[in-house]
């Protein structure tokens, strides 16, 4: 089982499970009901998330409750942080270009 956070997050089902757990703890059954996968498949994905330290599992009788463990996501955030500046510059340049285009369109429209 992959324990590298990036490998774990590469799977879209696991990302969706984490998104659901952002809203609060959920049982395996609740989570499985949100997917077109069988409960065993969802349980396998949850086991990978647990092994990677992204979720905590709590047993309540026959039920297993999962909750988000966001500390490991800090690793992803730290890795992505240097790229934020790059994307912010790109988005700012795009906004400037769109503003310029809009201004040109308005000026052309005003001259008609």
N, C-alpha and C positions, 0 to 999 in steps of 0.2 A: 504494500500500500504506500502511495506517495505521502511523504510528510513535509515536503517542500511546499510552502504556502502557495507559491506561484503555480506549481503543478496541480495542486488541489483546486485552486480557483479557475484553472483553465476549463474546467467542466461546467457547462451552463446549468445543469441541474443543481450542482452544489452552490453555485452563485445564487440561484433562485431560492434555495433552502435558507441561505444566510439572509437574503432579503426578507423572507417571511419571519425569520427569527428576530429581525430588527424590531418588529412590532411587539415582541414579547415571547416568553416561553411557550412552547407548543409540544403536544404529544406526538409520538410517531404516527399515530392514526390520523391526527389532524393534518400533519404535513403530507402524508401519503395521499390524502383526499384532494390535495391541490395539484396533483400530477397525474398524468396518464400512465404512470408506471405502477407496477405492483408494489405492495408494501415491502416485500423482501429487497427489491431494488433500491427503494428509498432508504431502507435500513442500512444497506451497504454504503450508500453515499453519506449517511449520517455517521457511520463508523469511520469513514475516511476523514470527515470533518473533525470528529472527536480525536482521532489519532494525531491529526495536524495541530490540535490545540485550539481550533476555531470555535468549537462548541463544547459545552459541558452537558453531561448526561446525569439525570437524577432519576432514580427508580422510586416510583410511588405504587406500591402493590404490584400489580401486573403491568402497569404502564411505565413507559419511559418518557420523561419530559426533557426536552432539549432547550438550552438557552445559549444565546450568543456569548462567546468569549472573545471580545474584540482586541485583546492585547496583541495577539499574533498578527492582526491586520495592521498594526503599527509598522511592521516590517515592510509591508506593501506601500504604505503611505510614505515612509522614509525613502524608499526606492523611487517612487513617483515624484517626490517633491522637486527635484531639479528640473523635471520636464514641465512642471507647471509654468515656469517662467517662459519657456519656449512656446507653449501653447497660448499663453496670455498675450505674448507679442504677436503671434499669428492672428489671433482673434481681434486684437486691437487694430492690426493692419487691415483686416477684412472690414471691420466697422468703419474705419476711415475711408476705405474705398467705396463702401455702400453709401456713406454720407455724401461723398463727392459726387457719385452717380445721381443720387436723389437731388442734390443741389443743381447739377447740370440739367436734369429733367425739368425741374421747376423753372429754371431760367429760360429754357427753350419754350416751355409752355406759356410763360409770361410774355414772350416776344411774339407769340402767334396771335 
